[in-house]
């Protein structure tokens, strides 16, 4: 399932590239597992929403030959363009700055697939977000999401081990599979195809903890306290009908 990611990481230079660009659980590995549940074809037009530094974009462009619009709010298009040039995918990618909460600058029905990894939980936790994205995907196309989540909703009973790491942002963004399923099932114009816990959870988190990002030191402590008891990765796939 992870042949591209494992092969990419077997090269020391590439492994350093990953450590320098990860912004959460290894987005390349998440993207490869999520993509394995989709029928992605060469030259398919994909919106990689919340692409970060483009690890998911790289996977989609290199492994599948897709045409990818790499959209992010936090990372500048120029920075991503230079990165895409350095890895030879600039002809398959369009880096763009987007704030998903303020609408997307695309035509309705423009994309075959809306793909988002390690990002949707930051902006997709409202009942309004998914319906606002559906029109940009053509009928018969798909919306596919992979995000960090919880094995169950904590509510007011936050485990003692997690309390030092719990704040309003974590509470807002981390939810269970059932929570996300309930939210997506309220949206009209889609048909749920798949929702599951992802198999790469432990590995993707472990790889993230080797990254050079400044928040990693805190996350190492958090994951030691978590001990595999509370976190998962949630995959959601819906077909636009």
N, C-alpha and C positions, 0 to 999 in steps of 0.2 A: 504493500500500500504506500510505503514511503520511499520508493526507490530513488526518486529524484532528490529528495531532501538528504537522504543518507549518502548518496553519491556526491552531492554538492558539498556536504560537510566533511567528507573524507579528505578534501584538499585543505591544507593548512591555511592558505590565503583566503579561501572561501569561508572557513570557520571563523577567521578573524573578522571578515566582512559581516558575518551574522552577529557576532558579539558586539560589533560597533553599531548595528542598525536595529536590533530587536528593541521593541517598545513594550513587550509583554510576552506571555507564553509564545514560544517560537511560531511566528505567523506563517512561515514557510511550511512547517509541518502541519499546522492546522489547515492551511489552504490545500495541501495535498490530500489530506484525509477528506475534507469537505468536497473537493473536486472529484474524488473517486466515486461519489454518489450522484454525479451529474454526467451528462453526455456532452462534454465540451469538445467542440470541433475547431479545426483551423479556421482562422479569420472570423470566428464568432465575435460579435461586438459585446464587450463586457464592461460594466461600470464597477470598478474596485473601489467601493465607498469606504472612506476611512483607511486608506492604504498605508498610512504611516510612512516609513522609509522605503516602502515598495517591495517587501519580501513576498507578499502574496502576488503582486503584479509580476515579479520576476518568474514565479512559478507558472502563472497563467500564460505568460508570453513565451517562455523558454520551453516548457514541457508540452504545451498544447498549440502554440503558434497563434493564440488568440490576439485580437486587437483590443487593448486594454486602456480605458480612461482611468488614470490613477488619481483619484480625488481625495484630498485631505484638507483639514482645517489647520492643523498644527505645523505641518512640514511644508515648506515653500515649494512651488512647482519648479523653480530654478534649481533648488537643491536636488530634488528628485530627478530632474532632467539630466543634470550632471552625473548623478549616480547611474541612471539608466544608460547613459553614454558609456560609462566606465565598464559596464557589464554587457554591452552590445545589444540592448533591447530598445534603443531609442526609436527605431523604425516601427516598432509594434505598440508603442505606448504614447499616451497623451497626458502629461502631468497637468493638473488643474487644481486651483484652490476653491474649495466648496465648504459651505456651512449647511449641512443637511437640514438643520432646524429652520432655515430661512428660505428653503426651496432650492431646486436644482435647475441649472441653466441648460436644459436639454429638451428636445422635442419629445412629445408623447410617443410611446412605442418604439423608441430609438434603440433600446438595448435588448439583446437576446437573454442576458443574464445580469442580474444585480448581485454582486458578490461582496461580502463584507466579513472581515476576520479581525478579531481582537479590538473591535471598535463599536459595534452596534449598541452595546449596553450603555455607552456613554450618551447616546442621543435617541435611542429607540425605545425608551421605557415608557412612552406615553401612548395612549390609544390613538392619537392622531398621526403618529409618524409613519407607520406601515401603510395606511391608506394614502398618504401623501407621496409615497414612493412607487406604488403599484402602477400608476399611469405611464411611467417612463419605461416599463418593460412590455414588450410586445405580447399579444395573446399567445399562449402556449410557451412563453418564456418562463424563467424561474427567478426567484429570490432566494438566496442561500446565505446563511449566517452561521458563524462559529464564534462563540464568546465564552469567557470565563463565567462560571455560575456556581450555584450551591447545590448540594445533594438534597437539601430541604430548606424551607423558609424558616429563618430564626424567629421572626416576629419580635416579641419583647424578651424572648429567652435566648439572648446571645451567649454562646458558650464562654465560659470563663477564660479559656485559652485565647479566644478571639477578641475579647474586649479591648486589649491594648491597641489593636489594629483597626477597630471599628470606628467609623465616623459617618457623617451624613452622606458623603459621596459614595463610600463603599455600600452603605445601606441602600442607596438609591439605585446603584448599578448592578449589584450582584443578586441574582434571583435563581430560583429552582427551575428545572425543566417544566414542571406543571404550571408555574407562574407564567412563563413565556408562552406555553401552549394555550393557556386561557386567553392571554392578550391577543395572540395572532388569530385565534378562532373567531374573534369578534369582527375582524376585518372582512369586508365584502370584496369580491373580485379575485379571490385566491382560493386555492384548494390545497390544504396541507398534504404534503407528500411524505415528509419524514421529520421526526423529532427524536433525538436520542442523546445519550451521553457519549462523548467521543472517546475513542480508544487511546488516543495519544496523550491523554491528560498528564500522566506522571512524567513522560519523556519531555513534552513541550515545556512544562514548568521547570524541570531540571535544567534544560538548556537555557532557559531565560535567566536562571540564577547564576550563569557564567557570563552574562552580558556586562557591558561597561556602563550601562545607563545608571545615573545617580540614585535611582530609587531601589536598585537591586539590593543594596545592603539591608534596607528595611524589609524587603520582601523575603530575604533569606531567613530573617528572624520570624517573620509571619508564617512561612512554610514549615519551619521547624516546629512552631507551636501548633500548626494545623495538623500535622502528622498524618495526612491522607484521610482525615475523618470528615471534612466538611466541603472541600472544593471539588468541582468537576469542570468539564468543558461541555457546553450545550451546543448542539447542532440543530438548526431549523432550515427546512427547505419547503417552499411553497410554489405551486404552479399558478401562473396568472391565467384566469379563465374569462 
